[in-house]
């Protein structure tokens, strides 16, 4: 499994996308505000995603 790096764009949980801001041992912290429909989703700006639960879209 390839781990994301800072600046990568990842996709997780039913199509949510974000840019990786920090890489931890078991997870990444992701900024979701890059999504065009972010304001419509009513989700937090940042979230934590386990390495097992995302795919890297753009490295």
N, C-alpha and C positions, 0 to 999 in steps of 0.2 A: 504494500500500500504506500502510495506517495503522499507525503504530508504537504499541505499548502505552505506557502511562504508569505511574508508580509507583501501586500500589493496584489496578490492573486485574487481573481474573482471566482467565487465558488457558488454552487447551487445545492440546496438542501431542502428537506421537508416540503414536498409538494410545490416545487418551483420557486421558492424564495431564493433570492440572489443577494450577495453582498461582497464587499471587499475586505480582505483579511487585514486587520490592524495589528494583531499580536498573536504569536504562536506560543502555546503552552505545551507542556509535556503530553497531555491527553486531549487537548482541544485547541480551538482557535477563537479569537474574539473578532466578530464580524460587524461591519457597519452596513446597515441595510438601506441607508438613504440614497444609494445609487439607483435604486429601482424607480422607474418612471411612475409607478402607481403606489409609491410608498405612503403618501398622504391618505389614500383610500383604504389602506389595509388596517389601520389602527393597531400597529405593533410598535414595540420599542425601537429606538434608533440603533441600538447595538444588542447583540446576543452572543451566547457561547454555544459552539457547535463541536461535538466530539469528532475526532478524526475519522471515525467509522461511518459518520452520517452525512458526508458531503462528497461531491465530485468537483474537481477543478475544471472550470470552463476556460479561463485565460490565465496563463502563467506569466 
